[in-house]
Amino acid sequence: MDNRKQNNTNNNNKTKNAIVIKSKPPKKPANNDNKRNLSSSSNSEPSSPNLLQHVSKKLFVTQNRFELLKSTEPADEITETIIEEKQSADPVLTYSKPPPPIFMRGVLDFPGVCTELIELIGVDNFICKSTADHLKIQTSNPGAYRTLVQYLRNEHAEFHTFQLKEDKPMRIVIRNLHPSTSTELIKSELEHRLYEVRQVTQVIHRISKIPLPLFFVDLEPTDHSNEIFKLESLLHTKIKIEEPHKPKIISQCHNCQAYGHTKAYCGYSTRCVRCGDDHSSSACPNSRQDPMRCALCTGNHPANYRGCTVYKDLQQRKKTNLNNHKLHVNSSYKSNNVQDSHPRNTTSYNPPSDQSQTYAQATQGQHVKSDIPPPTPDINSLMSSFVSELKTLINPLISLLTQVISSLLARKNE
């Protein structure tokens, strides 16, 4: 009975405690009217007036502030891919090849830019190098690269960069498919074969604009994508899959008309290819009869003209650098081969000083070149030797001929 009473009292105590716990009101955070609410981006107030002055200071030149009122062209898919941040819970991996560099233009306060980059991507994730007209920023990993590109686009900074290797698709060429085949049908057929296809583009003749039996296919850079080169038939057609040819021309940006980068990775102000003004080429108000003006050299031609002096200089510089590189590679290769096949002889013959050297010993290991011409032979001696040799040949013939004549005469007398 005592145990039952004790258990009943314990159960009653537990229920009372449970009731008390349930009846407790939730704790409310203490509101302090004197303190302001901070946003998630800033956790602490600046500790010195210098930092406040640094925040309000202009760091670099931005684009025209009225450009937001203009009609902008739709961004490419590659631009959206590079801006997009990839969140993953995997540990940070080491990359053998760093991301492409970022070239900024119009930097007004380099220490302020460095401070912003340290707060943005960390102190050990970038390195800078200044040139005459650009500030080159090299990030250490793709995450820092994407974050910095996103920041520069939001701030409308003037910059250009290149595509990440991780974002670059694997492009192939499919030959011998009929030109009337739709790109959607090719994409669905390849996806049915478990290939991850980004897009399919049909090649059109440059002059006649006739569709050709060639299709560009952009695949995701996976291990299975390399197996597509073994594909021999598609849509009941015998096909041939190749890698695309590398263009020999220098790439030109369709946004700022400069050479060396593309529109998808350009942050400069837009310039027209026909008149060179600050608007897109599709929104040019001038007619085709109006005179043209190059945005690069201010000549009377469009900016994409291959005869432009800027393009010719860049092409000549590219050929010179390529030839110098080939010459350097060939010379180093030949010198290594010569040293490997013909090792140098470091041993030398030193005769004793107390003995006289012969001519053969003195000229050992040397190739003596004499400029003295050889002596000309005597003509008289040559003629005499020739006559003596001729006599040795003719005398037996003469004796034989005399014997034959004498025998013939003897027969006639008989």
C-alpha positions in Angstrom: 0.0 0.0 0.0 2.8 2.4 0.8 4.4 1.7 -2.6 1.1 2.5 -4.4 0.7 5.7 -2.5 4.2 6.7 -3.3 3.7 6.0 -7.0 0.5 8.0 -7.0 2.2 10.9 -5.5 5.0 10.8 -8.0 2.6 10.7 -10.9 0.7 13.6 -9.5 3.9 15.6 -9.2 4.8 14.8 -12.8 1.5 15.9 -14.2 1.7 19.1 -12.2 5.2 19.8 -13.6 4.0 19.0 -17.1 1.1 21.4 -16.7 3.4 24.0 -15.4 5.8 23.6 -18.4 2.9 23.8 -20.9 1.5 26.9 -19.2 4.9 28.8 -19.4 4.6 31.6 -21.9 7.4 31.7 -24.5 10.2 34.1 -23.8 10.1 37.2 -25.9 13.4 38.9 -27.0 14.1 42.0 -25.0 13.3 45.1 -27.1 15.6 48.0 -26.7 14.3 51.2 -28.3 17.7 52.8 -28.0 19.3 50.2 -30.3 18.5 50.0 -34.0 17.7 46.7 -35.8 20.6 45.6 -38.0 20.2 43.8 -41.3 21.6 40.4 -42.0 24.3 41.8 -44.1 25.9 44.0 -41.4 26.4 42.6 -37.9 28.3 45.4 -36.3 28.6 49.2 -36.7 31.7 50.7 -38.1 34.2 51.5 -35.4 35.8 54.5 -36.9 34.8 57.5 -39.1 37.4 56.5 -41.7 35.5 53.4 -42.5 32.3 55.4 -43.0 34.1 57.7 -45.3 35.5 54.7 -47.2 32.1 53.2 -47.8 30.7 56.4 -49.4 33.8 56.9 -51.5 33.6 56.0 -55.2 35.9 53.1 -56.1 35.7 52.7 -59.8 34.0 54.2 -62.9 30.6 52.8 -63.6 28.5 52.8 -66.8 26.1 55.5 -67.8 23.4 55.9 -65.2 20.8 56.5 -67.9 21.5 53.1 -69.5 18.8 51.5 -67.3 16.2 53.5 -69.1 17.2 52.0 -72.5 15.8 48.8 -74.0 18.2 46.1 -73.2 18.6 42.9 -75.2 17.8 39.5 -73.6 20.8 38.0 -71.8 22.3 34.8 -73.1 21.9 31.5 -71.3 25.7 31.4 -70.6 25.4 34.7 -68.8 22.7 33.4 -66.5 24.8 30.3 -65.9 27.9 32.2 -64.9 25.9 34.6 -62.6 24.2 31.7 -60.8 25.8 30.6 -57.6 26.1 26.9 -57.0 25.6 25.9 -53.3 27.0 22.5 -52.3 27.8 20.9 -48.9 30.9 19.2 -50.2 34.3 20.2 -48.9 36.4 22.7 -50.8 38.5 20.9 -53.4 41.8 22.0 -54.8 41.7 23.1 -58.5 44.7 22.5 -60.7 43.8 25.3 -63.1 42.7 28.7 -61.7 39.6 30.5 -63.0 40.0 33.0 -65.9 41.2 36.5 -64.9 38.9 39.5 -64.7 40.0 42.7 -66.3 38.6 45.9 -64.7 38.8 49.4 -66.3 38.4 52.8 -64.7 39.6 52.0 -61.2 39.8 55.2 -59.1 40.7 53.9 -55.6 42.8 50.7 -55.7 43.1 50.4 -51.9 39.3 50.7 -51.5 38.8 48.1 -54.2 41.1 45.7 -52.3 39.2 46.3 -49.1 35.9 45.5 -50.8 37.3 42.3 -52.3 38.7 41.2 -49.0 35.2 41.6 -47.4 33.6 39.9 -50.4 35.7 36.8 -51.2 38.4 36.7 -48.5 42.0 37.9 -48.2 43.6 34.8 -49.7 41.3 34.3 -52.7 42.6 36.9 -55.1 45.7 38.6 -56.5 45.9 41.8 -58.6 48.2 43.1 -61.3 48.1 46.5 -62.8 48.6 47.4 -66.5 48.4 50.6 -68.4 44.6 50.5 -69.0 43.4 47.5 -66.9 43.5 46.0 -63.4 43.8 42.3 -63.7 42.2 40.3 -60.9 43.0 36.6 -60.6 40.8 34.6 -58.2 41.8 31.3 -56.6 38.6 29.2 -57.0 35.4 29.2 -59.1 33.3 30.2 -56.1 35.2 33.4 -55.6 35.2 34.0 -59.3 31.4 33.8 -59.5 30.9 36.0 -56.5 33.2 38.7 -57.8 31.5 38.7 -61.3 28.1 38.9 -59.6 29.3 41.9 -57.5 30.8 43.7 -60.5 27.6 43.2 -62.6 25.4 44.6 -59.7 27.7 47.6 -59.4 27.7 48.2 -63.2 31.5 48.2 -63.2 33.4 48.2 -66.5 35.1 44.8 -66.9 35.4 41.7 -69.1 36.4 38.1 -68.4 36.1 34.7 -70.0 34.1 31.5 -69.5 34.8 29.1 -66.7 36.1 25.7 -67.7 33.4 24.1 -65.6 30.7 26.0 -67.4 32.1 25.5 -70.9 30.0 22.9 -72.8 31.5 20.0 -74.9 30.8 21.0 -78.5 30.7 18.4 -81.3 29.7 18.4 -85.0 27.3 15.9 -86.5 27.7 15.4 -90.3 25.5 13.8 -92.9 22.1 14.4 -91.3 19.5 15.8 -93.7 19.1 19.6 -93.5 15.4 19.3 -93.0 15.9 17.5 -89.7 14.7 19.6 -86.8 17.0 20.5 -83.9 14.4 19.4 -81.4 14.2 16.0 -82.9 18.0 15.6 -82.7 18.0 16.8 -79.1 15.2 14.4 -78.0 17.0 11.5 -79.8 20.3 12.2 -78.0 18.6 12.6 -74.7 16.9 9.2 -75.3 20.4 7.8 -75.5 21.2 9.4 -72.0 23.2 12.4 -73.3 22.8 15.7 -71.5 22.2 18.2 -74.3 22.2 21.9 -73.8 21.4 23.0 -77.3 21.5 22.0 -81.0 22.3 24.5 -83.7 22.1 24.0 -87.5 24.9 25.4 -89.6 23.9 27.8 -92.4 26.0 28.6 -95.5 27.7 32.0 -94.9 26.8 33.5 -98.3 23.8 31.6 -99.7 22.1 31.1 -96.3 21.2 27.6 -97.3 20.9 25.1 -94.4 23.8 22.6 -94.5 23.8 18.9 -93.3 25.9 20.0 -90.3 24.7 20.4 -86.7 26.5 21.8 -83.7 25.6 20.0 -80.4 26.6 21.4 -77.0 26.7 18.7 -74.3 27.3 18.8 -70.6 31.0 18.0 -69.8 30.4 14.6 -68.3 32.3 11.3 -68.7 29.4 9.8 -70.7 29.6 12.7 -73.2 33.0 11.4 -74.5 31.2 8.2 -75.6 29.3 10.1 -78.3 32.3 9.9 -80.7 31.5 6.1 -81.0 28.0 6.9 -82.3 27.8 5.8 -85.9 24.0 6.2 -86.7 21.3 8.5 -85.6 17.7 8.8 -86.9 18.3 5.9 -89.4 21.2 7.8 -90.9 24.8 7.0 -91.0 26.5 9.9 -89.4 30.0 11.1 -88.6 30.8 13.0 -85.4 33.9 15.3 -85.2 35.3 18.0 -83.1 34.7 21.6 -84.4 37.6 23.4 -86.2 39.2 26.1 -84.1 38.6 29.5 -85.8 41.7 31.4 -86.9 40.1 34.8 -86.5 40.1 36.8 -83.2 36.8 36.8 -81.3 34.9 40.1 -81.2 32.5 41.3 -78.6 29.0 42.1 -80.0 28.4 44.4 -77.1 31.3 46.9 -77.0 32.8 45.8 -80.4 36.3 45.2 -78.8 38.4 42.2 -79.7 39.5 39.4 -77.3 36.3 38.6 -75.5 32.6 37.9 -76.1 29.3 39.5 -75.3 28.4 37.0 -72.6 31.3 38.1 -70.4 31.4 41.8 -71.2 30.6 44.5 -68.7 31.5 47.6 -70.8 29.0 50.1 -72.2 27.2 49.1 -75.4 28.4 50.5 -78.7 26.8 50.2 -82.2 28.7 48.3 -84.9 27.6 50.7 -87.6 27.8 54.2 -86.2 29.9 53.6 -83.0 27.5 55.4 -80.7 26.4 54.3 -77.2 23.5 52.1 -78.2 22.9 48.5 -79.4 23.3 47.7 -83.0 19.7 46.5 -83.4 18.4 49.9 -82.1 20.5 52.1 -84.4 18.4 55.1 -85.5 20.6 55.7 -88.6 19.6 54.3 -92.0 21.8 52.1 -94.1 22.5 55.0 -96.5 24.1 57.1 -93.8 27.9 57.0 -93.5 29.4 54.5 -91.1 31.9 55.1 -88.4 34.1 52.4 -86.7 33.9 52.3 -82.9 37.6 51.3 -82.7 39.5 53.4 -85.2 36.8 56.0 -86.2 37.1 55.0 -89.9 34.3 55.0 -92.4 33.5 51.3 -92.1 31.7 49.1 -89.6 33.5 47.9 -86.5 33.5 44.2 -87.7 35.4 45.0 -90.9 38.4 42.7 -91.3 40.3 45.5 -93.0 40.2 47.7 -89.9 43.7 48.8 -88.8 43.0 47.6 -85.2 42.1 44.1 -86.4 45.1 44.0 -88.7 47.5 45.0 -85.9 46.0 42.4 -83.6 46.2 39.7 -86.2 49.8 40.5 -87.1 50.8 40.5 -83.4 49.1 37.1 -83.0 51.1 35.7 -85.9 54.3 37.1 -84.6 53.8 35.7 -81.1 52.9 32.3 -82.7 56.0 32.2 -84.9 58.2 33.2 -82.0 56.8 30.5 -79.9 57.3 27.9 -82.6 60.9 29.1 -83.1 61.6 28.9 -79.4 60.2 25.4 -79.2 62.1 24.1 -82.2 65.4 25.7 -81.1 65.2 24.2 -77.6 64.2 20.8 -79.1 67.2 20.8 -81.6 69.7 21.9 -78.9 68.6 19.1 -76.6 68.8 16.5 -79.4 72.3 17.7 -80.4 73.5 17.5 -76.8 72.0 14.1 -76.3 73.3 12.5 -79.5 76.7 14.2 -79.6 78.0 14.7 -76.0 80.8 17.1 -75.6 84.3 15.8 -75.2 85.7 17.3 -72.1 89.0 15.4 -72.2 91.9 17.2 -74.0 95.4 15.9 -74.9 98.2 17.8 -73.3 101.6 16.6 -74.5 104.6 17.1 -72.2 106.4 20.4 -72.5 109.9 18.9 -72.6 109.2 16.9 -75.8 108.8 18.4 -79.2 105.4 17.9 -80.8 104.9 16.5 -84.3 102.6 18.0 -86.8 100.0 15.3 -86.3 100.1 15.9 -82.5 99.8 19.6 -82.9 96.7 19.3 -85.2 94.9 16.6 -83.3 91.2 17.3 -83.0 91.3 20.3 -85.3 90.1 20.7 -88.8 92.7 22.8 -90.6 91.3 24.9 -93.4 93.9 26.2 -95.9 93.0 28.9 -98.3 96.1 28.2 -100.6 94.9 26.6 -103.9 96.5 23.4 -105.0 99.4 23.7 -107.5 98.5 23.4 -111.2 100.1 20.5 -113.1 102.7 21.1 -116.0 101.2 20.8 -119.5 104.5 19.6 -121.1 104.9 16.8 -118.6 101.3 15.8 -119.2 101.8 15.7 -123.0 105.0 13.7 -122.8 103.3 11.1 -120.5 100.4 10.9 -122.9 102.6 10.3 -125.9 104.6 7.7 -124.2 101.5 5.8 -123.2 100.2 6.1 -126.8 103.4 4.7 -128.2 103.1 1.7 -125.9 99.7 1.0 -127.4 100.5 1.8 -131.1 103.9 0.0 -131.5 102.5 -3.5 -131.1 99.8 -2.7 -133.6 102.4 -1.4 -136.1 104.6 -4.5 -135.8 101.5 -6.8 -136.2 100.5 -4.8 -139.3 103.9 -5.1 -140.9 103.9 -8.9 -140.3 100.6 -9.2 -142.0 101.7 -7.2 -145.0 104.9 -9.1 -145.4 103.0 -12.4 -145.4 100.6 -11.2 -148.1 103.4 -10.1 -150.3 105.2 -13.4 -149.9 102.1 -15.3 -151.0 101.7 -13.1 -154.2 105.4 -13.8 -155.2 104.8 -17.5 -155.0 
